[in-house]
Amino acid sequence: MTKAKTDLSPAAKTGLGLAGIVQVAFAFLAFWDLAHRDARSVRGPKPVWIPVILVNWLGPASYFLFGIRR
């Protein structure tokens, strides 16, 4: 019998858990920044950035790299 794909080592489970926590924190920071930033300093309408930020890793990174006027 082969090992199921869901059987992960404790180190892999810890790594995935930490990656998940970091990703949620990254998205939270993007949402917090979007909520507190003036609309004039955000590229495009603020409501458009909400679903963008929900895309794992790429959404928050896109917001911080391209969504904020400098």
Rosetta blueprint (number, residue, H / E / L):
1 M L
2 T L
3 K L
4 A L
5 K L
6 T L
7 D L
8 L L
9 S L
10 P H
11 A H
12 A H
13 K H
14 T H
15 G H
16 L H
17 G H
18 L H
19 A H
20 G H
21 I H
22 V H
23 Q H
24 V H
25 A H
26 F H
27 A H
28 F H
29 L H
30 A H
31 F H
32 W H
33 D H
34 L H
35 A H
36 H H
37 R L
38 D L
39 A H
40 R H
41 S H
42 V E
43 R L
44 G L
45 P L
46 K H
47 P H
48 V H
49 W H
50 I H
51 P H
52 V H
53 I H
54 L L
55 V L
56 N L
57 W L
58 L H
59 G H
60 P H
61 A H
62 S H
63 Y H
64 F H
65 L H
66 F H
67 G H
68 I E
69 R L
70 R L
